[in-house]
Amino acid sequence: MELTASIPVKRGTFTSQNAKEMALRRAESQRQAKIKAEQDAKEAAELKAKLAQSTPQSGRLAAILQDWEFEMQGETDIDSRAKLATAYDKLFRAWQTLTGTPNPGSAKSKRSAKPAMIQPEPISETPKV
């Protein structure tokens, strides 16, 4: 179904044409939301299966962390979200320890600590004429 072009209407005026247009927009929006929810659920299931294949403890923690991420996204109450975030952080630290994942920026690079000095090119002596 195609949306009709918006018709300029005075503020507060509601016509049958406006109602049809809004109904079409709402239906399209609901369809898009349903498709996105199905895709998110599929991705979550794939990730959960992938995480379950890792070590038993870290796999279980990773699966719980993934579930909590989705819960935090859907949570509207600020206190509940803060409590979930605190619990998530504690579990994340445990998962980080189990898997040996370093904190961002704390991993040492594989290069040597001191960068190699660039050797200057020798200056060729040319006779002045």
KOLGU-4560 file (N, C-alpha, C; in nm, 3 decimals, padded with zeros to 5 digits):
<recs>
<n_xx: 00.084 n_yy: -00.118 n_zz: 00.000 ca_xx: 00.000 ca_yy: 00.000 ca_zz: 00.000 c_xx: 00.088 c_yy: 00.124 c_zz: 00.000 mol: A seq: 1 type: MET>
<n_xx: 00.051 n_yy: 00.220 n_zz: -00.077 ca_xx: 00.127 ca_yy: 00.343 ca_zz: -00.083 c_xx: 00.063 c_yy: 00.447 c_zz: 00.006 mol: A seq: 2 type: GLU>
<n_xx: 00.149 n_yy: 00.527 n_zz: 00.066 ca_xx: 00.098 ca_yy: 00.637 ca_zz: 00.147 c_xx: 00.063 c_yy: 00.752 c_zz: 00.054 mol: A seq: 3 type: LEU>
<n_xx: -00.045 n_yy: 00.816 n_zz: 00.083 ca_xx: -00.083 ca_yy: 00.931 ca_zz: 00.001 c_xx: -00.003 c_yy: 01.051 c_zz: 00.045 mol: A seq: 4 type: THR>
<n_xx: 00.013 n_yy: 01.146 n_zz: -00.042 ca_xx: 00.086 ca_yy: 01.267 ca_zz: -00.009 c_xx: 00.012 c_yy: 01.342 c_zz: 00.100 mol: A seq: 5 type: ALA>
<n_xx: 00.087 n_yy: 01.400 n_zz: 00.189 ca_xx: 00.024 ca_yy: 01.476 ca_zz: 00.298 c_xx: -00.051 c_yy: 01.595 c_zz: 00.243 mol: A seq: 6 type: SER>
<n_xx: -00.167 n_yy: 01.612 n_zz: 00.294 ca_xx: -00.252 ca_yy: 01.723 ca_zz: 00.253 c_xx: -00.246 c_yy: 01.827 c_zz: 00.363 mol: A seq: 7 type: ILE>
<n_xx: -00.212 n_yy: 01.951 n_zz: 00.329 ca_xx: -00.206 ca_yy: 02.052 ca_zz: 00.435 c_xx: -00.344 c_yy: 02.070 c_zz: 00.497 mol: A seq: 8 type: PRO>
<n_xx: -00.347 n_yy: 02.057 n_zz: 00.626 ca_xx: -00.474 ca_yy: 02.067 ca_zz: 00.699 c_xx: -00.454 c_yy: 02.164 c_zz: 00.814 mol: A seq: 9 type: VAL>
<n_xx: -00.558 n_yy: 02.237 n_zz: 00.844 ca_xx: -00.551 ca_yy: 02.329 ca_zz: 00.957 c_xx: -00.529 c_yy: 02.247 c_zz: 01.083 mol: A seq: 10 type: LYS>
<n_xx: -00.456 n_yy: 02.304 n_zz: 01.175 ca_xx: -00.427 ca_yy: 02.237 ca_zz: 01.300 c_xx: -00.556 c_yy: 02.205 c_zz: 01.373 mol: A seq: 11 type: ARG>
<n_xx: -00.563 n_yy: 02.081 n_zz: 01.421 ca_xx: -00.681 ca_yy: 02.040 ca_zz: 01.497 c_xx: -00.792 c_yy: 01.983 c_zz: 01.411 mol: A seq: 12 type: GLY>
<n_xx: -00.780 n_yy: 01.990 n_zz: 01.280 ca_xx: -00.882 ca_yy: 01.936 ca_zz: 01.192 c_xx: -00.851 c_yy: 01.791 c_zz: 01.164 mol: A seq: 13 type: THR>
<n_xx: -00.950 n_yy: 01.706 n_zz: 01.177 ca_xx: -00.932 ca_yy: 01.563 ca_zz: 01.155 c_xx: -01.034 c_yy: 01.520 c_zz: 01.050 mol: A seq: 14 type: PHE>
<n_xx: -00.984 n_yy: 01.471 n_zz: 00.937 ca_xx: -01.073 ca_yy: 01.431 ca_zz: 00.829 c_xx: -01.058 c_yy: 01.281 c_zz: 00.805 mol: A seq: 15 type: THR>
<n_xx: -01.146 n_yy: 01.227 n_zz: 00.723 ca_xx: -01.138 ca_yy: 01.085 ca_zz: 00.693 c_xx: -01.012 c_yy: 01.053 c_zz: 00.613 mol: A seq: 16 type: SER>
<n_xx: -00.967 n_yy: 01.147 n_zz: 00.532 ca_xx: -00.844 ca_yy: 01.126 ca_zz: 00.456 c_xx: -00.723 c_yy: 01.122 c_zz: 00.549 mol: A seq: 17 type: GLN>
<n_xx: -00.720 n_yy: 01.209 n_zz: 00.652 ca_xx: -00.614 ca_yy: 01.205 ca_zz: 00.750 c_xx: -00.616 c_yy: 01.072 c_zz: 00.825 mol: A seq: 18 type: ASN>
<n_xx: -00.733 n_yy: 01.027 n_zz: 00.859 ca_xx: -00.746 ca_yy: 00.902 ca_zz: 00.933 c_xx: -00.691 c_yy: 00.785 c_zz: 00.852 mol: A seq: 19 type: ALA>
<n_xx: -00.720 n_yy: 00.782 n_zz: 00.724 ca_xx: -00.670 ca_yy: 00.674 ca_zz: 00.638 c_xx: -00.518 c_yy: 00.679 c_zz: 00.630 mol: A seq: 20 type: LYS>
<n_xx: -00.466 n_yy: 00.799 n_zz: 00.612 ca_xx: -00.320 ca_yy: 00.814 ca_zz: 00.603 c_xx: -00.253 c_yy: 00.769 c_zz: 00.733 mol: A seq: 21 type: GLU>
<n_xx: -00.307 n_yy: 00.811 n_zz: 00.845 ca_xx: -00.249 ca_yy: 00.772 ca_zz: 00.974 c_xx: -00.260 c_yy: 00.622 c_zz: 00.997 mol: A seq: 22 type: MET>
<n_xx: -00.369 n_yy: 00.562 n_zz: 00.955 ca_xx: -00.386 ca_yy: 00.417 ca_zz: 00.969 c_xx: -00.283 c_yy: 00.343 c_zz: 00.885 mol: A seq: 23 type: ALA>
<n_xx: -00.257 n_yy: 00.390 n_zz: 00.764 ca_xx: -00.155 ca_yy: 00.329 ca_zz: 00.679 c_xx: -00.016 c_yy: 00.342 c_zz: 00.741 mol: A seq: 24 type: LEU>
<n_xx: 00.014 n_yy: 00.461 n_zz: 00.795 ca_xx: 00.144 ca_yy: 00.481 ca_zz: 00.859 c_xx: 00.161 c_yy: 00.391 c_zz: 00.981 mol: A seq: 25 type: ARG>
<n_xx: 00.055 n_yy: 00.381 n_zz: 01.061 ca_xx: 00.061 ca_yy: 00.298 ca_zz: 01.181 c_xx: 00.081 c_yy: 00.151 c_zz: 01.143 mol: A seq: 26 type: ARG>
<n_xx: 00.009 n_yy: 00.104 n_zz: 01.042 ca_xx: 00.022 ca_yy: -00.035 ca_zz: 00.999 c_xx: 00.163 c_yy: -00.063 c_zz: 00.948 mol: A seq: 27 type: ALA>
<n_xx: 00.219 n_yy: 00.029 n_zz: 00.871 ca_xx: 00.355 ca_yy: 00.012 ca_zz: 00.821 c_xx: 00.456 c_yy: 00.012 c_zz: 00.935 mol: A seq: 28 type: GLU>
<n_xx: 00.437 n_yy: 00.102 n_zz: 01.030 ca_xx: 00.526 ca_yy: 00.109 ca_zz: 01.145 c_xx: 00.520 c_yy: -00.020 c_zz: 01.228 mol: A seq: 29 type: SER>
<n_xx: 00.401 n_yy: -00.072 n_zz: 01.248 ca_xx: 00.386 ca_yy: -00.198 ca_zz: 01.323 c_xx: 00.450 c_yy: -00.314 c_zz: 01.249 mol: A seq: 30 type: GLN>
<n_xx: 00.438 n_yy: -00.316 n_zz: 01.118 ca_xx: 00.498 ca_yy: -00.422 ca_zz: 01.038 c_xx: 00.651 c_yy: -00.417 c_zz: 01.049 mol: A seq: 31 type: ARG>
<n_xx: 00.706 n_yy: -00.296 n_zz: 01.039 ca_xx: 00.851 ca_yy: -00.279 ca_zz: 01.052 c_xx: 00.900 c_yy: -00.319 c_zz: 01.191 mol: A seq: 32 type: GLN>
<n_xx: 00.825 n_yy: -00.283 n_zz: 01.294 ca_xx: 00.862 ca_yy: -00.318 ca_zz: 01.432 c_xx: 00.860 c_yy: -00.469 c_zz: 01.452 mol: A seq: 33 type: ALA>
<n_xx: 00.762 n_yy: -00.536 n_zz: 01.392 ca_xx: 00.753 ca_yy: -00.682 ca_zz: 01.404 c_xx: 00.872 c_yy: -00.749 c_zz: 01.335 mol: A seq: 34 type: LYS>
<n_xx: 00.909 n_yy: -00.700 n_zz: 01.217 ca_xx: 01.023 ca_yy: -00.756 ca_zz: 01.144 c_xx: 01.151 c_yy: -00.735 c_zz: 01.225 mol: A seq: 35 type: ILE>
<n_xx: 01.168 n_yy: -00.617 n_zz: 01.283 ca_xx: 01.288 ca_yy: -00.587 ca_zz: 01.361 c_xx: 01.293 c_yy: -00.676 c_zz: 01.486 mol: A seq: 36 type: LYS>
<n_xx: 01.180 n_yy: -00.696 n_zz: 01.553 ca_xx: 01.177 ca_yy: -00.780 ca_zz: 01.672 c_xx: 01.213 c_yy: -00.925 c_zz: 01.638 mol: A seq: 37 type: ALA>
<n_xx: 01.163 n_yy: -00.973 n_zz: 01.524 ca_xx: 01.197 ca_yy: -01.110 ca_zz: 01.482 c_xx: 01.345 c_yy: -01.123 c_zz: 01.451 mol: A seq: 38 type: GLU>
<n_xx: 01.403 n_yy: -01.022 n_zz: 01.387 ca_xx: 01.546 ca_yy: -01.024 ca_zz: 01.356 c_xx: 01.628 c_yy: -01.021 c_zz: 01.484 mol: A seq: 39 type: GLN>
<n_xx: 01.589 n_yy: -00.936 n_zz: 01.581 ca_xx: 01.660 ca_yy: -00.928 ca_zz: 01.708 c_xx: 01.654 c_yy: -01.059 c_zz: 01.783 mol: A seq: 40 type: ASP>
<n_xx: 01.537 n_yy: -01.123 n_zz: 01.783 ca_xx: 01.521 ca_yy: -01.251 ca_zz: 01.852 c_xx: 01.608 c_yy: -01.359 c_zz: 01.787 mol: A seq: 41 type: ALA>
<n_xx: 01.614 n_yy: -01.357 n_zz: 01.654 ca_xx: 01.696 ca_yy: -01.455 ca_zz: 01.582 c_xx: 01.844 c_yy: -01.434 c_zz: 01.614 mol: A seq: 42 type: LYS>
<n_xx: 01.889 n_yy: -01.307 n_zz: 01.613 ca_xx: 02.028 ca_yy: -01.277 ca_zz: 01.646 c_xx: 02.061 c_yy: -01.318 c_zz: 01.789 mol: A seq: 43 type: GLU>
<n_xx: 01.969 n_yy: -01.294 n_zz: 01.880 ca_xx: 01.991 ca_yy: -01.330 ca_zz: 02.021 c_xx: 02.003 c_yy: -01.482 c_zz: 02.036 mol: A seq: 44 type: ALA>
<n_xx: 01.919 n_yy: -01.556 n_zz: 01.965 ca_xx: 01.924 ca_yy: -01.702 ca_zz: 01.973 c_xx: 02.056 c_yy: -01.755 c_zz: 01.916 mol: A seq: 45 type: ALA>
<n_xx: 02.101 n_yy: -01.696 n_zz: 01.804 ca_xx: 02.228 ca_yy: -01.737 ca_zz: 01.745 c_xx: 02.345 c_yy: -01.708 c_zz: 01.838 mol: A seq: 46 type: GLU>
<n_xx: 02.342 n_yy: -01.590 n_zz: 01.901 ca_xx: 02.448 ca_yy: -01.552 ca_zz: 01.992 c_xx: 02.448 c_yy: -01.642 c_zz: 02.116 mol: A seq: 47 type: LEU>
<n_xx: 02.330 n_yy: -01.672 n_zz: 02.165 ca_xx: 02.319 ca_yy: -01.759 ca_zz: 02.283 c_xx: 02.376 c_yy: -01.897 c_zz: 02.253 mol: A seq: 48 type: LYS>
<n_xx: 02.345 n_yy: -01.950 n_zz: 02.135 ca_xx: 02.397 ca_yy: -02.081 ca_zz: 02.096 c_xx: 02.548 c_yy: -02.077 c_zz: 02.081 mol: A seq: 49 type: ALA>
<n_xx: 02.598 n_yy: -01.968 n_zz: 02.026 ca_xx: 02.742 ca_yy: -01.952 ca_zz: 02.007 c_xx: 02.813 c_yy: -01.943 c_zz: 02.142 mol: A seq: 50 type: LYS>
<n_xx: 02.754 n_yy: -01.870 n_zz: 02.236 ca_xx: 02.814 ca_yy: -01.854 ca_zz: 02.368 c_xx: 02.813 c_yy: -01.984 c_zz: 02.448 mol: A seq: 51 type: LEU>
<n_xx: 02.713 n_yy: -02.065 n_zz: 02.425 ca_xx: 02.703 ca_yy: -02.191 ca_zz: 02.498 c_xx: 02.815 c_yy: -02.287 c_zz: 02.459 mol: A seq: 52 type: ALA>
<n_xx: 02.878 n_yy: -02.266 n_zz: 02.345 ca_xx: 02.986 ca_yy: -02.353 ca_zz: 02.300 c_xx: 03.119 c_yy: -02.320 c_zz: 02.366 mol: A seq: 53 type: GLN>
<n_xx: 03.129 n_yy: -02.207 n_zz: 02.435 ca_xx: 03.254 ca_yy: -02.171 ca_zz: 02.501 c_xx: 03.266 c_yy: -02.249 c_zz: 02.632 mol: A seq: 54 type: SER>
<n_xx: 03.363 n_yy: -02.215 n_zz: 02.715 ca_xx: 03.381 ca_yy: -02.289 ca_zz: 02.840 c_xx: 03.253 c_yy: -02.284 c_zz: 02.922 mol: A seq: 55 type: THR>
<n_xx: 03.229 n_yy: -02.384 n_zz: 03.005 ca_xx: 03.101 ca_yy: -02.391 ca_zz: 03.077 c_xx: 03.069 c_yy: -02.266 c_zz: 03.160 mol: A seq: 56 type: PRO>
<n_xx: 03.163 n_yy: -02.222 n_zz: 03.244 ca_xx: 03.133 ca_yy: -02.106 ca_zz: 03.330 c_xx: 03.122 c_yy: -01.978 c_zz: 03.249 mol: A seq: 57 type: GLN>
<n_xx: 03.218 n_yy: -01.954 n_zz: 03.161 ca_xx: 03.213 ca_yy: -01.829 ca_zz: 03.086 c_xx: 03.096 c_yy: -01.829 c_zz: 02.988 mol: A seq: 58 type: SER>
<n_xx: 03.061 n_yy: -01.945 n_zz: 02.935 ca_xx: 02.946 ca_yy: -01.954 ca_zz: 02.844 c_xx: 02.816 c_yy: -01.921 c_zz: 02.914 mol: A seq: 59 type: GLY>
<n_xx: 02.800 n_yy: -01.975 n_zz: 03.034 ca_xx: 02.678 ca_yy: -01.945 ca_zz: 03.110 c_xx: 02.671 c_yy: -01.798 c_zz: 03.147 mol: A seq: 60 type: ARG>
<n_xx: 02.783 n_yy: -01.744 n_zz: 03.192 ca_xx: 02.784 ca_yy: -01.602 ca_zz: 03.227 c_xx: 02.756 c_yy: -01.515 c_zz: 03.105 mol: A seq: 61 type: LEU>
<n_xx: 02.814 n_yy: -01.550 n_zz: 02.993 ca_xx: 02.792 ca_yy: -01.472 ca_zz: 02.872 c_xx: 02.645 c_yy: -01.477 c_zz: 02.829 mol: A seq: 62 type: ALA>
<n_xx: 02.582 n_yy: -01.593 n_zz: 02.843 ca_xx: 02.440 ca_yy: -01.605 ca_zz: 02.808 c_xx: 02.353 c_yy: -01.520 c_zz: 02.901 mol: A seq: 63 type: ALA>
<n_xx: 02.386 n_yy: -01.520 n_zz: 03.029 ca_xx: 02.312 ca_yy: -01.438 ca_zz: 03.125 c_xx: 02.331 c_yy: -01.290 c_zz: 03.093 mol: A seq: 64 type: ILE>
<n_xx: 02.455 n_yy: -01.253 n_zz: 03.063 ca_xx: 02.483 ca_yy: -01.113 ca_zz: 03.030 c_xx: 02.404 c_yy: -01.069 c_zz: 02.907 mol: A seq: 65 type: LEU>
<n_xx: 02.396 n_yy: -01.156 n_zz: 02.808 ca_xx: 02.321 ca_yy: -01.125 ca_zz: 02.686 c_xx: 02.173 c_yy: -01.104 c_zz: 02.718 mol: A seq: 66 type: GLN>
<n_xx: 02.118 n_yy: -01.192 n_zz: 02.801 ca_xx: 01.977 ca_yy: -01.177 ca_zz: 02.840 c_xx: 01.955 c_yy: -01.044 c_zz: 02.913 mol: A seq: 67 type: ASP>
<n_xx: 02.047 n_yy: -01.011 n_zz: 03.003 ca_xx: 02.032 ca_yy: -00.887 ca_zz: 03.080 c_xx: 02.045 c_yy: -00.764 c_zz: 02.992 mol: A seq: 68 type: TRP>
<n_xx: 02.125 n_yy: -00.771 n_zz: 02.888 ca_xx: 02.135 ca_yy: -00.658 ca_zz: 02.796 c_xx: 01.999 c_yy: -00.628 c_zz: 02.732 mol: A seq: 69 type: GLU>
<n_xx: 01.931 n_yy: -00.734 n_zz: 02.689 ca_xx: 01.799 ca_yy: -00.715 ca_zz: 02.628 c_xx: 01.698 c_yy: -00.665 c_zz: 02.732 mol: A seq: 70 type: PHE>
<n_xx: 01.708 n_yy: -00.713 n_zz: 02.856 ca_xx: 01.617 ca_yy: -00.666 ca_zz: 02.960 c_xx: 01.640 c_yy: -00.519 c_zz: 02.989 mol: A seq: 71 type: GLU>
<n_xx: 01.768 n_yy: -00.477 n_zz: 02.993 ca_xx: 01.798 ca_yy: -00.336 ca_zz: 03.021 c_xx: 01.746 c_yy: -00.246 c_zz: 02.911 mol: A seq: 72 type: MET>
<n_xx: 01.750 n_yy: -00.292 n_zz: 02.786 ca_xx: 01.701 ca_yy: -00.211 ca_zz: 02.676 c_xx: 01.550 c_yy: -00.189 c_zz: 02.685 mol: A seq: 73 type: GLN>
<n_xx: 01.479 n_yy: -00.289 n_zz: 02.735 ca_xx: 01.334 ca_yy: -00.278 ca_zz: 02.743 c_xx: 01.285 c_yy: -00.218 c_zz: 02.873 mol: A seq: 74 type: GLY>
<n_xx: 01.373 n_yy: -00.200 n_zz: 02.969 ca_xx: 01.333 ca_yy: -00.150 ca_zz: 03.101 c_xx: 01.304 c_yy: -00.001 c_zz: 03.095 mol: A seq: 75 type: GLU>
<n_xx: 01.192 n_yy: 00.040 n_zz: 03.154 ca_xx: 01.156 ca_yy: 00.182 ca_zz: 03.153 c_xx: 01.175 c_yy: 00.245 c_zz: 03.291 mol: A seq: 76 type: THR>
<n_xx: 01.171 n_yy: 00.164 n_zz: 03.396 ca_xx: 01.188 ca_yy: 00.215 ca_zz: 03.532 c_xx: 01.337 c_yy: 00.242 c_zz: 03.556 mol: A seq: 77 type: ASP>
<n_xx: 01.369 n_yy: 00.361 n_zz: 03.601 ca_xx: 01.508 ca_yy: 00.402 ca_zz: 03.619 c_xx: 01.576 c_yy: 00.320 c_zz: 03.728 mol: A seq: 78 type: ILE>
<n_xx: 01.507 n_yy: 00.295 n_zz: 03.839 ca_xx: 01.568 ca_yy: 00.219 ca_zz: 03.948 c_xx: 01.597 c_yy: 00.075 c_zz: 03.906 mol: A seq: 79 type: ASP>
<n_xx: 01.504 n_yy: 00.013 n_zz: 03.837 ca_xx: 01.526 ca_yy: -00.124 ca_zz: 03.790 c_xx: 01.642 c_yy: -00.129 c_zz: 03.691 mol: A seq: 80 type: SER>
<n_xx: 01.650 n_yy: -00.031 n_zz: 03.605 ca_xx: 01.759 ca_yy: -00.027 ca_zz: 03.507 c_xx: 01.894 c_yy: -00.009 c_zz: 03.578 mol: A seq: 81 type: ARG>
<n_xx: 01.899 n_yy: 00.074 n_zz: 03.680 ca_xx: 02.023 ca_yy: 00.095 ca_zz: 03.755 c_xx: 02.066 c_yy: -00.032 c_zz: 03.827 mol: A seq: 82 type: ALA>
<n_xx: 01.969 n_yy: -00.104 n_zz: 03.885 ca_xx: 02.002 ca_yy: -00.230 ca_zz: 03.954 c_xx: 02.051 c_yy: -00.335 c_zz: 03.855 mol: A seq: 83 type: LYS>
<n_xx: 01.987 n_yy: -00.343 n_zz: 03.739 ca_xx: 02.033 ca_yy: -00.436 ca_zz: 03.636 c_xx: 02.173 c_yy: -00.400 c_zz: 03.587 mol: A seq: 84 type: LEU>
<n_xx: 02.199 n_yy: -00.272 n_zz: 03.573 ca_xx: 02.331 ca_yy: -00.228 ca_zz: 03.526 c_xx: 02.439 c_yy: -00.263 c_zz: 03.628 mol: A seq: 85 type: ALA>
<n_xx: 02.410 n_yy: -00.247 n_zz: 03.757 ca_xx: 02.507 ca_yy: -00.282 ca_zz: 03.860 c_xx: 02.535 c_yy: -00.431 c_zz: 03.861 mol: A seq: 86 type: THR>
<n_xx: 02.429 n_yy: -00.511 n_zz: 03.855 ca_xx: 02.446 ca_yy: -00.656 ca_zz: 03.852 c_xx: 02.518 c_yy: -00.699 c_zz: 03.725 mol: A seq: 87 type: ALA>
<n_xx: 02.485 n_yy: -00.635 n_zz: 03.614 ca_xx: 02.551 ca_yy: -00.666 ca_zz: 03.487 c_xx: 02.700 c_yy: -00.639 c_zz: 03.497 mol: A seq: 88 type: TYR>
<n_xx: 02.738 n_yy: -00.526 n_zz: 03.558 ca_xx: 02.879 ca_yy: -00.491 ca_zz: 03.571 c_xx: 02.953 c_yy: -00.595 c_zz: 03.656 mol: A seq: 89 type: ASP>
<n_xx: 02.892 n_yy: -00.641 n_zz: 03.764 ca_xx: 02.956 ca_yy: -00.742 ca_zz: 03.849 c_xx: 02.976 c_yy: -00.873 c_zz: 03.773 mol: A seq: 90 type: LYS>
<n_xx: 02.874 n_yy: -00.916 n_zz: 03.702 ca_xx: 02.887 ca_yy: -01.040 ca_zz: 03.625 c_xx: 02.986 c_yy: -01.023 c_zz: 03.509 mol: A seq: 91 type: LEU>
<n_xx: 02.987 n_yy: -00.905 n_zz: 03.449 ca_xx: 03.080 ca_yy: -00.880 ca_zz: 03.340 c_xx: 03.224 c_yy: -00.891 c_zz: 03.389 mol: A seq: 92 type: PHE>
<n_xx: 03.251 n_yy: -00.839 n_zz: 03.510 ca_xx: 03.386 ca_yy: -00.849 ca_zz: 03.566 c_xx: 03.424 c_yy: -00.995 c_zz: 03.588 mol: A seq: 93 type: ARG>
<n_xx: 03.329 n_yy: -01.076 n_zz: 03.636 ca_xx: 03.357 ca_yy: -01.219 ca_zz: 03.655 c_xx: 03.384 c_yy: -01.287 c_zz: 03.521 mol: A seq: 94 type: ALA>
<n_xx: 03.304 n_yy: -01.255 n_zz: 03.420 ca_xx: 03.324 ca_yy: -01.312 ca_zz: 03.287 c_xx: 03.459 c_yy: -01.271 c_zz: 03.231 mol: A seq: 95 type: TRP>
<n_xx: 03.495 n_yy: -01.144 n_zz: 03.254 ca_xx: 03.622 ca_yy: -01.090 ca_zz: 03.205 c_xx: 03.738 c_yy: -01.167 c_zz: 03.268 mol: A seq: 96 type: GLN>
<n_xx: 03.727 n_yy: -01.198 n_zz: 03.397 ca_xx: 03.832 ca_yy: -01.273 ca_zz: 03.465 c_xx: 03.842 c_yy: -01.415 c_zz: 03.411 mol: A seq: 97 type: THR>
<n_xx: 03.727 n_yy: -01.479 n_zz: 03.391 ca_xx: 03.727 ca_yy: -01.617 ca_zz: 03.341 c_xx: 03.786 c_yy: -01.629 c_zz: 03.201 mol: A seq: 98 type: LEU>
<n_xx: 03.755 n_yy: -01.532 n_zz: 03.117 ca_xx: 03.802 ca_yy: -01.541 ca_zz: 02.978 c_xx: 03.937 c_yy: -01.475 c_zz: 02.956 mol: A seq: 99 type: THR>
<n_xx: 03.986 n_yy: -01.401 n_zz: 03.056 ca_xx: 04.114 ca_yy: -01.334 ca_zz: 03.041 c_xx: 04.107 c_yy: -01.213 c_zz: 02.950 mol: A seq: 100 type: GLY>
<n_xx: 03.989 n_yy: -01.153 n_zz: 02.939 ca_xx: 03.970 ca_yy: -01.035 ca_zz: 02.855 c_xx: 04.019 c_yy: -00.912 c_zz: 02.931 mol: A seq: 101 type: THR>
<n_xx: 04.111 n_yy: -00.834 n_zz: 02.875 ca_xx: 04.160 ca_yy: -00.715 ca_zz: 02.946 c_xx: 04.061 c_yy: -00.600 c_zz: 02.938 mol: A seq: 102 type: PRO>
<n_xx: 04.078 n_yy: -00.504 n_zz: 03.026 ca_xx: 03.998 ca_yy: -00.382 ca_zz: 03.020 c_xx: 04.038 c_yy: -00.304 c_zz: 02.895 mol: A seq: 103 type: ASN>
<n_xx: 03.947 n_yy: -00.223 n_zz: 02.842 ca_xx: 03.982 ca_yy: -00.145 ca_zz: 02.724 c_xx: 04.101 c_yy: -00.052 c_zz: 02.754 mol: A seq: 104 type: PRO>
<n_xx: 04.198 n_yy: -00.056 n_zz: 02.666 ca_xx: 04.314 ca_yy: 00.031 ca_zz: 02.681 c_xx: 04.423 c_yy: -00.022 c_zz: 02.772 mol: A seq: 105 type: GLY>
<n_xx: 04.400 n_yy: -00.135 n_zz: 02.841 ca_xx: 04.500 ca_yy: -00.185 ca_zz: 02.933 c_xx: 04.586 c_yy: -00.296 c_zz: 02.874 mol: A seq: 106 type: SER>
<n_xx: 04.548 n_yy: -00.346 n_zz: 02.760 ca_xx: 04.627 ca_yy: -00.452 ca_zz: 02.698 c_xx: 04.753 c_yy: -00.393 c_zz: 02.636 mol: A seq: 107 type: ALA>
<n_xx: 04.864 n_yy: -00.460 n_zz: 02.660 ca_xx: 04.989 ca_yy: -00.412 ca_zz: 02.603 c_xx: 04.995 c_yy: -00.452 c_zz: 02.457 mol: A seq: 108 type: LYS>
<n_xx: 05.053 n_yy: -00.365 n_zz: 02.379 ca_xx: 05.062 ca_yy: -00.396 ca_zz: 02.237 c_xx: 05.166 c_yy: -00.504 c_zz: 02.216 mol: A seq: 109 type: SER>
<n_xx: 05.158 n_yy: -00.572 n_zz: 02.103 ca_xx: 05.251 ca_yy: -00.680 ca_zz: 02.073 c_xx: 05.386 c_yy: -00.625 c_zz: 02.029 mol: A seq: 110 type: LYS>
<n_xx: 05.390 n_yy: -00.499 n_zz: 01.996 ca_xx: 05.517 ca_yy: -00.438 ca_zz: 01.957 c_xx: 05.604 c_yy: -00.417 c_zz: 02.081 mol: A seq: 111 type: ARG>
<n_xx: 05.730 n_yy: -00.396 n_zz: 02.062 ca_xx: 05.819 ca_yy: -00.373 ca_zz: 02.174 c_xx: 05.782 c_yy: -00.243 c_zz: 02.243 mol: A seq: 112 type: SER>
<n_xx: 05.822 n_yy: -00.232 n_zz: 02.368 ca_xx: 05.786 ca_yy: -00.115 ca_zz: 02.447 c_xx: 05.847 c_yy: 00.012 c_zz: 02.387 mol: A seq: 113 type: ALA>
<n_xx: 05.970 n_yy: 00.000 n_zz: 02.336 ca_xx: 06.034 ca_yy: 00.117 ca_zz: 02.277 c_xx: 06.026 c_yy: 00.106 c_zz: 02.125 mol: A seq: 114 type: LYS>
<n_xx: 05.977 n_yy: 00.208 n_zz: 02.060 ca_xx: 05.972 ca_yy: 00.202 ca_zz: 01.913 c_xx: 06.114 c_yy: 00.206 c_zz: 01.857 mol: A seq: 115 type: PRO>
<n_xx: 06.133 n_yy: 00.136 n_zz: 01.749 ca_xx: 06.265 ca_yy: 00.134 ca_zz: 01.686 c_xx: 06.296 c_yy: 00.273 c_zz: 01.633 mol: A seq: 116 type: ALA>
<n_xx: 06.419 n_yy: 00.316 n_zz: 01.656 ca_xx: 06.459 ca_yy: 00.448 ca_zz: 01.608 c_xx: 06.479 c_yy: 00.445 c_zz: 01.458 mol: A seq: 117 type: MET>
<n_xx: 06.435 n_yy: 00.543 n_zz: 01.393 ca_xx: 06.454 ca_yy: 00.553 ca_zz: 01.249 c_xx: 06.596 c_yy: 00.603 c_zz: 01.225 mol: A seq: 118 type: ILE>
<n_xx: 06.669 n_yy: 00.527 n_zz: 01.150 ca_xx: 06.807 ca_yy: 00.564 ca_zz: 01.121 c_xx: 06.808 c_yy: 00.668 c_zz: 01.011 mol: A seq: 119 type: GLN>
<n_xx: 06.877 n_yy: 00.779 n_zz: 01.035 ca_xx: 06.883 ca_yy: 00.881 ca_zz: 00.930 c_xx: 06.970 c_yy: 00.833 c_zz: 00.815 mol: A seq: 120 type: PRO>
<n_xx: 06.936 n_yy: 00.879 n_zz: 00.698 ca_xx: 07.016 ca_yy: 00.843 ca_zz: 00.580 c_xx: 07.146 c_yy: 00.922 c_zz: 00.584 mol: A seq: 121 type: GLU>
<n_xx: 07.256 n_yy: 00.855 n_zz: 00.546 ca_xx: 07.384 ca_yy: 00.928 ca_zz: 00.548 c_xx: 07.384 c_yy: 01.039 c_zz: 00.443 mol: A seq: 122 type: PRO>
<n_xx: 07.448 n_yy: 01.148 n_zz: 00.479 ca_xx: 07.457 ca_yy: 01.260 ca_zz: 00.386 c_xx: 07.573 c_yy: 01.233 c_zz: 00.292 mol: A seq: 123 type: ILE>
<n_xx: 07.544 n_yy: 01.233 n_zz: 00.166 ca_xx: 07.651 ca_yy: 01.206 ca_zz: 00.069 c_xx: 07.730 c_yy: 01.333 c_zz: 00.047 mol: A seq: 124 type: SER>
<n_xx: 07.858 n_yy: 01.314 n_zz: 00.046 ca_xx: 07.949 ca_yy: 01.428 ca_zz: 00.023 c_xx: 07.965 c_yy: 01.449 c_zz: -00.127 mol: A seq: 125 type: GLU>
<n_xx: 07.924 n_yy: 01.560 n_zz: -00.173 ca_xx: 07.942 ca_yy: 01.592 ca_zz: -00.314 c_xx: 08.040 c_yy: 01.709 c_zz: -00.324 mol: A seq: 126 type: THR>
<n_xx: 08.133 n_yy: 01.698 n_zz: -00.414 ca_xx: 08.228 ca_yy: 01.808 ca_zz: -00.425 c_xx: 08.159 c_yy: 01.935 c_zz: -00.476 mol: A seq: 127 type: PRO>
<n_xx: 08.193 n_yy: 02.045 n_zz: -00.415 ca_xx: 08.137 ca_yy: 02.173 ca_zz: -00.459 c_xx: 08.217 c_yy: 02.225 c_zz: -00.575 mol: A seq: 128 type: LYS>
<n_xx: 08.155 n_yy: 02.273 n_zz: -00.675 ca_xx: 08.223 ca_yy: 02.322 ca_zz: -00.793 c_xx: 08.234 c_yy: 02.471 c_zz: -00.789 mol: A seq: 129 type: VAL>
</recs>
